[in-house]
Structures are given as structure tokens and as C-alpha cells.
Amino acid sequence: MGDESRIEELTKRCAALEAELKETKEKLKKYTAPERNREFYKLHKEEMLNRNKEYYREKVTPEKRKEYARRAYLNQKEKKRLAAAATEENI
């Protein structure tokens, strides 16, 4: 008898927590990815790209560019190595 009541209690609690989680996620959507931000970026996409290009040209030195490119290359190489290792394990 004690186990059944405990299971029922935990099931109710789980359902309540899931409902609370769903409600919280809905509230967070308003702040994390509002429609107005997506619309702004859709309308000003070219402007944003140009702004980023200008910043990159003006602020980032050639040494930093080289460092960024190397880091990106090494990360890409590591991802490929990990993917190859994962496929070998699955075989």
C-alpha cells in the first residue's frame, strides 16, 4: 500500500513539474527569441553583414586573423577526427 501511494504521489509531482517547466519555457520565449528581433535581422541583414565586415577590416589585425584562422582550422580538424573515431566505434 505504501509503495502505490508513493508512486501516485511521485507521478502527480512529476506532472506538476512538467507543467511548470512548460509554462516557464513559454515565458522565456518572450525574452530569448522574440519575433521583433527576428524581423529586425531579416530586414537589416545586409546592413549587419556590412557592419561586421567593416569591424573585421578595421579592428582585427593580420596577426589576429591568422590566429583565428588557425584556431578554426584546428577545431575543424578535431571535429573530423572525433567524427571518424565515432564512426569506427559504431562499426
Number of C-alpha atoms within 10 A of each C-alpha: 5 7 8 9 10 11 11 12 11 12 12 12 12 12 11 12 12 12 12 12 12 12 11 11 12 11 11 12 11 10 9 10 10 11 11 9 11 11 11 10 12 11 11 11 12 11 11 13 11 11 12 12 11 12 11 12 12 9 9 13 11 10 9 11 13 12 12 13 12 12 12 12 12 12 12 12 12 12 12 12 12 12 12 11 11 11 10 9 8 6 5
